[in-house]
Amino acid sequence: MSKFKSTFNTLQDRDYVLSNMTEGVLVVDNEKKIQMINDPGIAYLNIKIKNPIGLKINKIISDKNFQNFINELIDSKIPQKKEIRIKKNMNRFFLVNGTILSGDDLGFMVILSDITKLKQLEKIRQDFVANVSHELKTPITSIVGFLETVQQKDFPKEKRNPF
């Protein structure tokens, strides 16, 4: 354990770890200025500026869903969790978690997890269930219609067998 601690004790080591995460990590201050962001965060938020540190969110991130999330997080100072769709990034879906960093004067950390594949699988599942349900309703409706016809009192007994 001590070897692990001594290995990751410099700022450069921590940056290396953050840049190799698959989740986007973003730290903003109370003025909505970016204090830290990793490479996946830049990609997920479709940021075109090479070094966005110190810039305000609303100047470099055009997505209103994400801006609203940041506004809610900073205004409420309560941890937030929300699914958002970022349209500029090929309609990708993200689970976004925002939390306060040790008091509101240090800022807020936001983690973006790409859940696009999960959303696609959920859509496939919903379509499959809808198709199966539709395909089963047609023969069941026919069977119910035949049964209702056979159960009619004035239906001749000699015609019941074909039904």
N, C-alpha and C positions, 0 to 999 in steps of 0.2 A: 504494500500500500504506500509506503513512504517513497518508493521508486516512482510510482505513478504521480504523486504530489510533486516531486522534484522535477519530473519531466515536463509538467504543464504549469509552470509557475511564472512564465514571462508573458507579456502582452502578445508577443509574436506567436507563441504557442497557442494561446487562446484564440487568436484570429485564425490560425490554421484549422483548429477544431471547428470553429463556426463556419468557415468557408467550405468545409467538407460535409456539412449537414445537408440533408435533403429538404428540410424545412427552411422556409424563409424566416430570418430573424431580423427584427427591426427595433431600434430603441429611439424614441422621440422624447423631447423635453416638453415642458408646459407650453412653450410657444409653438409647438408642432414642428420643430426643427429636427431633422434626422441627426442623431448622435452616433449611430452605428447601424450598419446594414451588411448582411452577407450576400454572396453572389446569388444564391437561389432567391433571396428576397428581391434583389434587383431584377432578376428574370421574371419572377412571378408578377411583380407590379409593373412590368414593362417600362422600366426607367431607362431613358436613353442617355442620360448624363453619366459620364464616366465616374465621377466622384461626387455623390449627392450629399456628403456629410456637411452639415451646417445649413442646408437649404430647407425651406418650408415644404411640408407635404403637399399643400395645395398648388405649389408652383411646379412640381415635377411629376405628380401622380394625378392623372386626369379622371380616374375612376371614382365616380360619386359614391358608390357603395362603400369603398374603402375609406374615403374621406369622412363619410358619415360615421363609420365605425370608430375612427380616430377621434372625431368630435365627441361622440357619446362616451368614450373611454376617458378622455381628458376632462370633460364637463362633469361627469358623474363621480370620477375618481373611485369607481367600483370595477373590479375585474369583469370583463365582458367576454362572451363566447358567442360566435355567430357564424352561420354559413353564408358566404357571399359568392357572387358570380362576377368575375372580372371580364368584361366584354372585350376589351382591347387585347386580351391575351387568349385569343381563340376560344372564347366562352368557357374558360376553365372555372371550376368550382373549388373553393377553399374553405377549410374550417379555420377560422381566425380566432385566436385566443389573445386577449390583452390583459396585462396585469400591471400593477404599480410596483415600481422598484424602490423598496425601503423608504417610503415616504414620498409625498408628491413633489418634493424639490429635486429629486434625482431623475424623474421621468417615468416613462412607461415602456414596457417591452411587449412587442407583438410577435406572435409566432403564426406563420401561415403554413398550413398543411394542405397539400394538393389532394383533393378528394374527387377529382374529375372521373377517374376510373370507377370508383365506387358509385358515383351518380349514373354513369353509363350502364353499369351492371344492374343497378336498381331499375333503370328504364327498360332494359331488356327483360327483366323479371316481370315488370308490370305489363309489358306488351304480351309476353308469353301467357300470363294468367288471363288477360283480356281475350286473347285468341282462343285459348282452350275453353274458356267460359262460353264464348260465342259459338264455337264448334259443337259444344255439348248441348246448348240450348235448342238448336235446330232439330236433332233427332228426338230429344225429350219432348218438345212441343208436339211433334208428330205422334208420338206414343200416347201422350195425354189426350190428344184429339181423337185417336182411335178408341181409347178407353171410354171417353165421354160418350162417343157414338154408340158403343156396344152397351153401355149402361142405360140408355134410354129405354123406357118401358115399351114404347111402340116399335122398337127395332125388332125385325123378324129373327127368330132363333136360327133359321137355316142360313142366314147371312153372317152370323157371328163368327163362325169358324174361319172364314177368310181374313177377317179382321184380326 
